[in-house]
Amino acid sequence: QLALNLLRMMTDAKVVPDTFTYSAAITACEKGGQWQLALDLLRLMPDAKALPNEITYNAAVSACEKGGQWQTALNLLGLMPGASVTPDKITYSAAISACEKAGQWQLA
């Protein structure tokens, strides 16, 4: 919650959040089990002219994995190439773990 408050304070103070700021906030959401909020922040990034990178997507996929959202995790994985972001071993590991936790071993 503190990370999100700081993100809001930045905007109020006319400080423009960037990719690193959003990645940190999405990571905080992941750690706090707030997968929906992590996805909301990911969706807000283009409006803020902040482009998601592999760290951003990794945090979002991990948030989905921890929230039991295996389909959303796989969807994010599929969106990455279209956003010119290459999935890495962390991305694949989080997506595989999301499938495994949901009993979707065939997809893993």
Residue frames as a rotation matrix with the C-alpha (Angstrom) as fourth column:
GLN 1
0.573 0.819 0.000 0.00
0.819 -0.573 0.000 0.00
0.000 0.000 -1.000 0.00
LEU 2
0.385 -0.518 -0.764 2.86
0.206 -0.759 0.618 2.36
-0.900 -0.395 -0.185 0.81
ALA 3
-0.659 -0.667 0.348 4.38
0.455 0.015 0.890 1.85
-0.599 0.745 0.294 -2.65
LEU 4
-0.166 0.687 0.708 1.10
0.947 -0.088 0.308 2.79
0.274 0.721 -0.636 -4.30
ASN 5
0.748 0.393 -0.535 0.75
0.575 -0.786 0.227 5.85
-0.331 -0.477 -0.814 -2.11
LEU 6
-0.093 -0.875 -0.476 4.23
0.182 -0.485 0.856 6.95
-0.979 -0.007 0.204 -3.12
LEU 7
-0.656 -0.069 0.752 3.32
0.741 0.128 0.659 6.46
-0.142 0.989 -0.032 -6.78
ARG 8
0.406 0.876 0.261 0.28
0.878 -0.453 0.155 8.71
0.254 0.166 -0.953 -6.29
MET 9
0.594 -0.247 -0.765 2.37
0.364 -0.766 0.530 11.27
-0.717 -0.593 -0.365 -4.43
MET 10
-0.539 -0.822 0.185 4.79
0.508 -0.142 0.850 11.40
-0.672 0.552 0.494 -7.35
THR 11
-0.336 0.509 0.792 1.97
0.879 -0.134 0.458 12.24
0.340 0.850 -0.402 -9.73
ASP 12
0.713 0.637 -0.293 0.56
0.701 -0.635 0.324 14.86
0.021 -0.436 -0.900 -7.34
ALA 13
0.362 -0.682 -0.635 4.02
0.208 -0.605 0.769 16.44
-0.909 -0.410 -0.077 -7.07
LYS 14
0.858 0.062 -0.510 4.27
-0.453 -0.375 -0.809 16.56
-0.241 0.925 -0.294 -10.89
VAL 15
-0.358 -0.924 0.134 7.02
-0.761 0.372 0.531 13.94
-0.541 0.089 -0.836 -10.91
VAL 16
0.388 0.529 -0.755 6.48
-0.898 0.401 -0.181 11.60
0.207 0.748 0.630 -13.83
PRO 17
0.336 -0.240 0.911 6.71
-0.387 0.846 0.366 7.91
-0.858 -0.476 0.191 -12.91
ASP 18
-0.079 -0.437 -0.896 8.84
-0.994 0.099 0.040 5.90
0.071 0.894 -0.443 -15.34
THR 19
0.330 0.173 -0.928 9.28
-0.398 0.917 0.029 2.23
0.856 0.359 0.372 -16.19
PHE 20
-0.612 -0.658 -0.439 11.43
0.140 0.457 -0.879 1.61
0.779 -0.599 -0.188 -13.12
THR 21
-0.775 0.397 0.492 8.91
-0.631 -0.448 -0.633 3.28
-0.031 -0.801 0.598 -10.82
TYR 22
0.275 0.933 -0.233 6.04
-0.941 0.311 0.133 1.23
0.196 0.183 0.963 -12.20
SER 23
0.073 -0.321 -0.944 8.11
-0.156 0.931 -0.329 -1.96
0.985 0.172 0.018 -12.07
ALA 24
-0.903 -0.429 0.040 8.84
-0.073 0.062 -0.995 -1.32
0.424 -0.901 -0.087 -8.40
ALA 25
-0.442 0.819 0.365 5.16
-0.875 -0.304 -0.377 -0.69
-0.198 -0.486 0.851 -7.67
ILE 26
0.418 0.575 -0.703 4.10
-0.731 0.673 0.116 -3.85
0.540 0.465 0.702 -9.55
THR 27
-0.368 -0.637 -0.678 6.72
0.035 0.719 -0.694 -5.83
0.929 -0.279 -0.242 -7.63
ALA 28
-0.905 0.093 0.416 5.30
-0.426 -0.256 -0.868 -4.44
0.026 -0.962 0.272 -4.38
CYS 29
0.100 0.993 -0.058 1.83
-0.995 0.100 -0.005 -5.57
0.001 0.058 0.998 -5.49
GLU 30
0.215 -0.111 -0.970 3.22
-0.345 0.921 -0.182 -9.01
0.913 0.374 0.160 -6.28
LYS 31
-0.774 -0.590 -0.229 4.80
0.032 0.325 -0.945 -9.26
0.632 -0.739 -0.233 -2.84
GLY 32
-0.800 0.509 0.317 1.53
-0.530 -0.353 -0.771 -8.12
-0.281 -0.785 0.552 -1.24
GLY 33
-0.728 0.504 0.465 -0.62
0.495 0.856 -0.152 -10.59
-0.474 0.119 -0.872 -3.15
GLN 34
0.088 0.762 -0.642 -2.41
-0.068 -0.638 -0.767 -7.87
-0.994 0.111 -0.004 -5.11
TRP 35
-0.566 -0.386 0.729 -2.40
0.602 0.411 0.685 -9.35
-0.564 0.826 0.000 -8.60
GLN 36
0.385 0.775 0.501 -5.37
0.921 -0.289 -0.260 -7.26
-0.057 0.562 -0.825 -9.83
LEU 37
0.827 -0.130 -0.547 -3.67
0.027 -0.963 0.269 -4.06
-0.561 -0.237 -0.793 -8.77
ALA 38
-0.252 -0.962 0.109 -0.45
0.083 0.091 0.992 -5.18
-0.964 0.259 0.057 -10.45
LEU 39
-0.356 0.192 0.915 -2.35
0.907 0.305 0.289 -5.65
-0.224 0.933 -0.283 -13.71
ASP 40
0.764 0.641 -0.070 -4.07
0.621 -0.761 -0.187 -2.28
-0.174 0.099 -0.980 -13.32
LEU 41
0.426 -0.696 -0.577 -0.67
-0.177 -0.690 0.702 -0.61
-0.887 -0.197 -0.418 -12.99
LEU 42
-0.528 -0.609 0.591 0.63
0.423 0.415 0.806 -2.49
-0.736 0.676 0.039 -16.03
ARG 43
0.091 0.678 0.729 -2.37
0.995 -0.037 -0.090 -1.24
-0.034 0.734 -0.679 -18.03
LEU 44
0.855 0.259 -0.450 -1.76
0.328 -0.941 0.081 2.36
-0.402 -0.217 -0.890 -16.90
MET 45
0.008 -0.992 -0.123 1.84
0.477 -0.104 0.873 2.42
-0.879 -0.066 0.473 -18.08
PRO 46
-0.352 -0.187 0.917 1.22
0.933 -0.148 0.328 3.40
0.074 0.971 0.226 -21.74
ASP 47
0.671 0.656 0.346 -0.91
0.601 -0.754 0.265 6.38
0.435 0.030 -0.900 -20.63
ALA 48
0.835 -0.436 -0.336 2.02
0.049 -0.549 0.834 7.49
-0.549 -0.713 -0.437 -18.46
LYS 49
0.774 -0.536 -0.338 4.37
-0.499 -0.186 -0.846 7.02
0.391 0.824 -0.412 -21.43
ALA 50
-0.122 -0.759 0.640 6.23
-0.891 0.367 0.266 4.33
-0.436 -0.538 -0.721 -19.52
LEU 51
0.267 0.165 -0.950 6.98
-0.758 0.644 -0.101 1.23
0.595 0.747 0.297 -21.56
PRO 52
0.801 0.039 0.598 6.89
-0.462 0.675 0.575 -2.11
-0.381 -0.736 0.559 -19.72
ASN 53
-0.075 -0.855 -0.514 10.11
-0.917 0.262 -0.302 -4.12
0.393 0.448 -0.803 -19.88
GLU 54
-0.112 0.013 -0.994 10.97
-0.032 0.999 0.017 -7.69
0.993 0.034 -0.111 -18.93
ILE 55
-0.954 -0.240 -0.180 11.22
0.175 0.041 -0.984 -6.76
0.244 -0.970 0.003 -15.24
THR 56
-0.582 0.806 0.108 7.75
-0.798 -0.541 -0.264 -5.24
-0.155 -0.240 0.958 -15.33
TYR 57
0.189 0.668 -0.720 6.24
-0.755 0.567 0.328 -8.27
0.628 0.481 0.612 -17.04
ASN 58
-0.487 -0.421 -0.765 8.10
0.131 0.831 -0.541 -10.67
0.863 -0.364 -0.350 -14.76
ALA 59
-0.981 0.145 0.129 6.62
-0.165 -0.274 -0.948 -8.95
-0.102 -0.951 0.293 -11.71
ALA 60
-0.225 0.962 -0.152 3.13
-0.970 -0.236 -0.053 -9.00
-0.087 0.135 0.987 -13.24
VAL 61
0.091 0.201 -0.975 3.38
-0.443 0.885 0.141 -12.68
0.892 0.419 0.169 -14.26
SER 62
-0.775 -0.433 -0.461 4.68
0.221 0.498 -0.839 -13.53
0.592 -0.752 -0.290 -10.76
ALA 63
-0.776 0.566 0.279 1.79
-0.590 -0.495 -0.638 -11.60
-0.223 -0.660 0.718 -9.20
CYS 64
0.155 0.847 -0.508 -0.64
-0.929 0.301 0.217 -13.68
0.337 0.438 0.833 -11.25
GLU 65
-0.222 -0.336 -0.915 1.18
-0.079 0.942 -0.327 -16.86
0.972 0.000 -0.235 -10.30
LYS 66
-0.976 -0.193 -0.096 0.94
0.085 0.065 -0.994 -16.03
0.198 -0.979 -0.047 -6.60
GLY 67
-0.539 0.841 0.057 -2.71
-0.745 -0.444 -0.498 -15.11
-0.393 -0.311 0.865 -7.04
GLY 68
-0.427 0.344 0.836 -3.56
0.184 0.939 -0.292 -18.43
-0.885 0.029 -0.464 -8.69
GLN 69
0.551 0.630 -0.548 -4.30
-0.340 -0.430 -0.836 -16.74
-0.763 0.646 -0.023 -12.01
TRP 70
-0.224 -0.731 0.644 -2.60
0.298 0.578 0.760 -19.17
-0.928 0.362 0.089 -14.38
GLN 71
0.316 0.405 0.858 -4.63
0.929 0.051 -0.366 -18.12
-0.192 0.913 -0.360 -17.44
THR 72
0.995 0.030 -0.092 -3.78
0.022 -0.996 -0.089 -14.47
-0.095 0.086 -0.992 -16.90
ALA 73
0.262 -0.964 0.032 -0.12
-0.266 -0.040 0.963 -15.36
-0.928 -0.261 -0.267 -16.41
LEU 74
-0.242 -0.313 0.918 -0.11
0.705 0.593 0.388 -17.20
-0.666 0.742 0.078 -19.73
ASN 75
0.707 0.555 0.439 -1.95
0.707 -0.531 -0.467 -14.32
-0.026 0.640 -0.768 -21.39
LEU 76
0.808 -0.475 -0.349 0.71
-0.320 -0.851 0.416 -11.88
-0.495 -0.225 -0.840 -20.23
LEU 77
-0.129 -0.874 0.468 3.42
0.088 0.460 0.883 -14.21
-0.988 0.155 0.018 -21.50
GLY 78
0.008 0.233 0.972 1.69
0.938 0.335 -0.088 -14.19
-0.346 0.913 -0.216 -24.88
LEU 79
0.914 0.403 0.034 1.44
0.396 -0.875 -0.279 -10.39
-0.083 0.269 -0.960 -24.95
MET 80
0.413 -0.818 -0.400 5.13
0.165 -0.364 0.917 -9.80
-0.896 -0.445 -0.016 -24.37
PRO 81
-0.416 -0.641 0.645 6.39
0.773 0.125 0.622 -10.24
-0.479 0.757 0.444 -27.96
GLY 82
0.249 0.612 0.751 3.77
0.883 -0.462 0.083 -7.79
0.398 0.642 -0.655 -29.22
ALA 83
0.988 0.036 -0.152 5.10
0.111 -0.845 0.523 -5.27
-0.109 -0.534 -0.839 -26.70
SER 84
0.535 -0.845 -0.023 8.64
-0.208 -0.105 -0.972 -5.87
0.819 0.525 -0.232 -28.00
VAL 85
0.127 -0.454 0.882 9.61
-0.988 0.018 0.152 -7.55
-0.085 -0.891 -0.446 -24.74
THR 86
-0.065 -0.256 -0.965 11.34
-0.444 0.873 -0.202 -10.92
0.894 0.415 -0.170 -24.81
PRO 87
0.889 0.372 0.267 10.34
-0.411 0.388 0.825 -13.37
0.203 -0.843 0.498 -22.08
ASP 88
-0.206 -0.977 -0.049 13.28
-0.777 0.194 -0.600 -14.69
0.596 -0.085 -0.799 -20.09
LYS 89
-0.550 -0.059 -0.833 13.79
0.194 0.961 -0.197 -17.67
0.812 -0.270 -0.517 -17.80
ILE 90
-0.963 0.257 -0.086 12.17
0.017 -0.259 -0.966 -15.79
-0.271 -0.931 0.245 -14.89
THR 91
-0.367 0.864 -0.346 9.05
-0.922 -0.386 0.015 -15.16
-0.120 0.324 0.938 -16.98
TYR 92
-0.105 0.296 -0.950 8.81
-0.512 0.802 0.306 -18.76
0.852 0.519 0.067 -18.10
SER 93
-0.832 -0.263 -0.488 9.48
0.248 0.610 -0.752 -20.05
0.496 -0.747 -0.443 -14.60
ALA 94
-0.822 0.569 0.029 6.67
-0.350 -0.464 -0.814 -17.94
-0.449 -0.679 0.581 -13.12
ALA 95
-0.108 0.807 -0.581 4.25
-0.984 -0.003 0.179 -18.99
0.143 0.591 0.794 -15.87
ILE 96
-0.323 -0.082 -0.943 5.15
-0.181 0.983 -0.024 -22.67
0.929 0.163 -0.332 -15.44
SER 97
-0.976 -0.070 -0.205 4.73
0.188 0.195 -0.962 -22.35
0.107 -0.978 -0.178 -11.68
ALA 98
-0.543 0.839 -0.039 1.30
-0.773 -0.518 -0.366 -20.73
-0.328 -0.169 0.930 -12.17
CYS 99
0.051 0.532 -0.845 0.22
-0.771 0.559 0.306 -23.71
0.635 0.636 0.439 -14.30
GLU 100
-0.580 -0.372 -0.725 1.67
0.097 0.852 -0.515 -26.21
0.809 -0.369 -0.458 -11.86
LYS 101
-0.976 0.198 0.091 -0.09
-0.134 -0.218 -0.967 -24.64
-0.171 -0.956 0.239 -8.86
ALA 102
-0.208 0.957 -0.200 -3.40
-0.918 -0.262 -0.298 -24.78
-0.338 0.122 0.933 -10.72
GLY 103
-0.045 0.141 0.989 -2.94
-0.054 0.988 -0.143 -28.41
-0.998 -0.060 -0.037 -11.68
GLN 104
0.889 0.316 -0.331 -2.51
-0.305 -0.130 -0.943 -27.47
-0.341 0.940 -0.019 -15.33
TRP 105
0.130 -0.939 0.320 0.62
-0.141 0.302 0.943 -29.58
-0.981 -0.168 -0.093 -15.71
GLN 106
0.307 0.015 0.952 -0.14
0.837 0.471 -0.278 -30.30
-0.452 0.882 0.132 -19.40
LEU 107
0.929 0.101 0.356 0.28
0.275 -0.834 -0.479 -26.60
0.249 0.543 -0.802 -20.17
ALA 108
0.676 -0.736 -0.013 3.48
-0.429 -0.409 0.805 -26.31
-0.598 -0.539 -0.593 -18.19
